[in-house]
């Protein structure tokens, strides 16, 4: 990507002032966000994952009969509950495999609205979740005025699309990460806490996302918020 090269055309020898802090968010912190969490973590990113729903929902025996859990419920507890209910069904539809993957990454799902940590990049997996993240961030009292880029890419909530979407998210993060290798004295770095937000910074990100749109045939949304 030329925009990627633009972000990377900084002081290549300088180390970033801090790692790129990434959050990936879907509705229930089960499939899409956890697949991206897994891949980003393996690639060395400082990443956390979240859901925005009021409860965690997993497919049940019928479309109108989901399994509903509190966010405090561990992945292990969900796994055991579904084994007890219908091990064959939840093995065949991949839910048990997904939960087994999840519990190897962290103990339980987390709700974005309950987390007060700060991120450089928040990536959501559907527009409704994007709106919920923006609503939450905009409702908080500004304290540090650190910019956070909130980006949405629509990913269907199934295992195959979650995998494809996770690799796309990883590619985006890798491209953005190249822009970190800069010094705040010589160039504007989109994710340096030592500088202020500028229109050029936002335009560079928009240019990058436009190229990702063309490559992936997926629409991206982008908003800058401040902590």
ChimeraX attribute file (.defattr): number of C-alpha atoms within 10 A of each C-alpha:
attribute: neighborCount
match mode: 1-to-1
recipient: residues
	/A:1	12
	/A:2	10
	/A:3	19
	/A:4	21
	/A:5	14
	/A:6	15
	/A:7	24
	/A:8	19
	/A:9	14
	/A:10	20
	/A:11	16
	/A:12	14
	/A:13	9
	/A:14	11
	/A:15	12
	/A:16	20
	/A:17	15
	/A:18	10
	/A:19	16
	/A:20	20
	/A:21	19
	/A:22	22
	/A:23	23
	/A:24	28
	/A:25	30
	/A:26	29
	/A:27	26
	/A:28	26
	/A:29	26
	/A:30	26
	/A:31	24
	/A:32	30
	/A:33	27
	/A:34	29
	/A:35	24
	/A:36	28
	/A:37	28
	/A:38	19
	/A:39	17
	/A:40	23
	/A:41	15
	/A:42	10
	/A:43	11
	/A:44	9
	/A:45	19
	/A:46	15
	/A:47	20
	/A:48	22
	/A:49	27
	/A:50	24
	/A:51	27
	/A:52	24
	/A:53	19
	/A:54	13
	/A:55	15
	/A:56	22
	/A:57	18
	/A:58	16
	/A:59	14
	/A:60	18
	/A:61	12
	/A:62	8
	/A:63	7
	/A:64	8
	/A:65	11
	/A:66	13
	/A:67	15
	/A:68	14
	/A:69	16
	/A:70	14
	/A:71	19
	/A:72	13
	/A:73	14
	/A:74	18
	/A:75	24
	/A:76	16
	/A:77	15
	/A:78	21
	/A:79	20
	/A:80	13
	/A:81	13
	/A:82	20
	/A:83	15
	/A:84	9
	/A:85	13
	/A:86	12
	/A:87	15
	/A:88	11
	/A:89	15
	/A:90	19
	/A:91	14
	/A:92	10
	/A:93	13
	/A:94	13
	/A:95	22
	/A:96	22
	/A:97	13
	/A:98	19
	/A:99	23
	/A:100	15
	/A:101	17
	/A:102	23
	/A:103	17
	/A:104	11
	/A:105	14
	/A:106	14
	/A:107	14
	/A:108	20
	/A:109	22
	/A:110	24
	/A:111	22
	/A:112	24
	/A:113	16
	/A:114	11
	/A:115	9
	/A:116	10
	/A:117	9
	/A:118	16
	/A:119	20
	/A:120	20
	/A:121	21
	/A:122	24
	/A:123	25
	/A:124	32
	/A:125	26
	/A:126	21
	/A:127	17
	/A:128	14
	/A:129	20
	/A:130	26
	/A:131	15
	/A:132	17
	/A:133	22
	/A:134	14
	/A:135	12
	/A:136	14
	/A:137	19
	/A:138	13
	/A:139	9
	/A:140	11
	/A:141	10
	/A:142	12
	/A:143	8
	/A:144	10
	/A:145	13
	/A:146	19
	/A:147	21
	/A:148	22
	/A:149	20
	/A:150	23
	/A:151	21
	/A:152	25
	/A:153	21
	/A:154	19
	/A:155	21
	/A:156	15
	/A:157	16
	/A:158	11
	/A:159	16
	/A:160	12
	/A:161	15
	/A:162	20
	/A:163	18
	/A:164	15
	/A:165	23
	/A:166	24
	/A:167	16
	/A:168	17
	/A:169	22
	/A:170	18
	/A:171	14
	/A:172	15
	/A:173	18
	/A:174	16
	/A:175	18
	/A:176	23
	/A:177	20
	/A:178	19
	/A:179	24
	/A:180	26
	/A:181	20
	/A:182	24
	/A:183	19
	/A:184	19
	/A:185	9
	/A:186	9
	/A:187	13
	/A:188	21
	/A:189	26
	/A:190	26
	/A:191	28
	/A:192	22
	/A:193	16
	/A:194	13
	/A:195	15
	/A:196	14
	/A:197	21
	/A:198	11
	/A:199	7
	/A:200	11
	/A:201	15
	/A:202	16
	/A:203	11
	/A:204	16
	/A:205	19
	/A:206	17
	/A:207	16
	/A:208	21
	/A:209	21
	/A:210	17
	/A:211	15
	/A:212	19
	/A:213	15
	/A:214	10
	/A:215	11
	/A:216	12
	/A:217	9
	/A:218	14
	/A:219	13
	/A:220	19
	/A:221	18
	/A:222	17
	/A:223	14
	/A:224	15
	/A:225	16
	/A:226	18
	/A:227	17
